[in-house]
């Protein structure tokens, strides 16, 4: 892999991890459309490294959110001396709601990750599969955002809402569905306002990306860590921070509809390119 290729993939990861348009789908699509070549294992390990870069972006951008969550997340004792979840501040509750929301994704990853890699990532039909998942989630995101009212926010998030949003992450194991896309869609269905939907999606993504990095880094060898590898990770980190800021501004002013439309347009491009080739 060249430095230019690693920068391109780092930029793509940094943007698409936080925009609800599928980072894994875009990384596969970029290699297909631009003709990047590498070993399948090398691709997967590098992609996880790029995800680690965006994980650092989340950690930096939401640093004080995480500090508040861990600071208040264990203060279960009330003034009466009894232990109760309801004694926690909303930041303290948020810590456990994030943990709860990550459980479905963890189960799906452990059970189906190898299967997905074998039958989707390595398939000659991968571009068509990704086109399908991009389009499906694009339509779902569009209508969820348009039809759902903004009734609650992240401070009032319930256990039921967190679990249902987390269940959406199970579909994200399939490239093209998008982890942020599924969680933001489910959050809007649960009537969270757009900013809260995006914020909870980002917080929910941190443990998932960390877990994926831990599982996949066992395949990492020092021979893989070269200049393009490091530059790609740094690029995804820097672009990721900028992407988070930009997305928070976009959802406040516009919503998610343009992301939904983009997903469908990209799906059409992939299908046409596949047919022509």
N, C-alpha and C positions, 0 to 999 in steps of 0.2 A: 504493500500500500504506500502510495506517495503522500507527501506532506499536504499537497493540495487536496487530495481525496479525503484525508483525515480531517482537514479544516471544513470541507463541505459537509461531511457527515456530522462533525461536531456542531456546526451551525444548525443543521436539520434537527439534530437531537435536542439542542438547547431550545429551539422554538417549539417543536412539535410535542415535547414532553408536557408542556404546560398549556398549549393551545389544544382544544379538544378535537384533534385531528389525527391522532395515532402516531407515536414516535416509531414504534417497531414497524408499522406498516410503511412509513415513509423511508426508513432506513433500507428496507427490502426493495421498495419501489425505486429509490434513488440508485441502488446498485443495478437494478434491472434497466432503468431508463438510460443511465449514463455508462453502462457497460463496465462498472467496477468489478474486478474479479479478485477472489481470495478464497482460502479454504473455508468450508462451512464452520468448522470449529473456531477458526480465526475470526470469522465474522461475528459469531455469537459472543466470544470473549470480548472483542472490541466493543460490541454494542452494549454489553453489560458495563464495561468501563465508562462508556459515554453516559450511561444511566447514573453511574457513580458521580460523574461531574455535575449532573443536574440535581442529584441528591444533596451535594454540597451547596448548590444554589438555594435549595429549599431551606437548608440548615441556617444559612447566613441571612436570607431574607426574612425568615420567620423566627429568628433567634430568640427574641424576647417573648414571642408566643410560646415557644417550647419551654423557656425558663419559667414562665407563669404556670404552665400546665404541670410541670414536674414539682414546682414549689407548692402548689395547692392540691395536687392530685392525691396526697396521702393524709390530708387533714380531715379524717372521717369523724373525729370526736366532736360532738356538739357541746353546748354549755351545760347540758344535763348529764354529760359524761358518756352518753350512748354513742355507739358507732353507727353511722348511717351515710349512705351515698348522697342523700339530700343535704347533708351538712357541707358538702363541697361547694366551692364557688363554681361559676360556670366554666372558668378555665380549668379547674380541677376535674370537673366532670368531663370536659372535653378530652382530657388525656385518656380516660377509660372508654370513651365513645370512639376514639381513634383506634384503640386496641381492639375493641369489639368489631369495628368496621373492617379491620384488616384480616380477621380470622377466615372469612370465606375465600379471600384471595390466596391466603397461605395454603388452605386445603386444596384449592384448585391447582395451584402451582406445584405442590408436592405430588398430586395424583396424575396430572395431565401434561406437565411441562415437556417431558421427553416425547410423549405421543404427539404433541403439537409440533415440535421441532421436526419429527420424522415425517409426518404426513402433510404438513403445510409449508414449513420453511424450505424443505428440500424438494418439494413437489414442483414439477414443470408448470403446474397450474397456479402456482403461488400468486402471480400478478392478478389472475382472475378472482381468486379467493379474496384477496385483499380488496380488490375493486368492489366485490359484493359486500364485504363487511363495512367498508368505508361508506357506501351508499346507504345501507340499512341503518347504521347508527346516525348518519347525517339526517335522514328523514325523521328518526325518533327524536333526535336532539332539537330539530326545528319545531316540531309540534309540541314537545314538552316545554320548550321555552315560550312558545307563543300562547299556549292554552293554559299554562299553570300560573296561578296568582302568587304574588310574593307576600305570604301571610306571616312567615316566621323568619328568624335569623339564627346565626350560629350560637348565640348566647342562650337560645331557648330550644336547642336541638334535643330531641328525645332519644331514648334508647331504641325505640322502634324505628325511628327515622334513620339513625346511624346504622342499624343492622341492615335495613333495606338498601340504603346507599351502598353499604359494603358488599351486599350480594351482587350488585351490579358489576363489581370488580371482577367477578368470576368469569364473565364473558370476555373481559379484557385480555385474558391469556391468549386469545386468538388474535393474531396480528390484524390490525385494521379497525378493530372495535374501539380501541383507545381506552386506557385506564381513566384518564381525565374526562374523556368523552362520556363514558358510561356513568361515572360518579356524578358529573355535573348534570347529566340527563336525569338520573334518579333523584338528585337533590332538588331539581326543579319540579319533578313529579311530586316530591314530598313538600312542595310549596315553600322552599327556602328562597330568599331573595337571591338575585344573581351573584352579588358580591360574596355572600355567605356560601353559596354553592361552590364558587371557585376556591374560596379560602379553605373550606373543609376538604375539598378534593386534593388540594396541595398538601395539607397536613396528613391526610390519609395516605398519600403517595409515598411519604418518607419511609415508613417501616417496610412497605412492600419493596421499594427499590433497594433498601438496605439488605433485606432478606435475599433478594435475587442476586445481589452482588456477592454475598457470603457464599451462596450455593454455587455460583458459577466461577468464582475466583479460584476454586480448587483446580480448575483447568488452565489457570494462568501460569505461564513459565516466564522466567526472566528474559528468555530469548525474544518474547513477544513485546517486551517493553523497550521500544526504540523511540526515536524522535517523533515520527508520525503518531504513535500511540499516545505519548504524553501531550502533544499539541492538540490532538483530538479531544482529550479529556478536559484540558484547560479551556478550549474553545466552547465546549458544551456548558461548562461552568459559567463563563462570562456571559455568553448569549442567554443562558437560562435565567440569570438574574434580571437581565433586560426584558426577557419575555414575560416573566412574572409581573413586572411593573406595567408593561404594555397591556397585558390581558386584564389586569384589574381596572385599568382605565377604560378599555373597550367594553367590558361587561356593564360598567356603570352607565355608559353613554349609549351603547348600541344594543347589547345583548349577545346572544349566541348565534343568531340566524346566519350571519356571513360565514361562520365556521361550518355550519351545516351545508350551506350552498357550496362552499369550497370542496367539502368531502365528496359531494356528488359529482362535481366537475372533474376532480382528480380521478374518480372511479371511471368516468367516461374516457378520459385520456388513457388510462391503463388498458382498458378493454380495446380501444382503437389501436393502440400501439401493439398489443398482443396479436390482434388479427392481422395487422400489416406485416409484422415480423414472421 
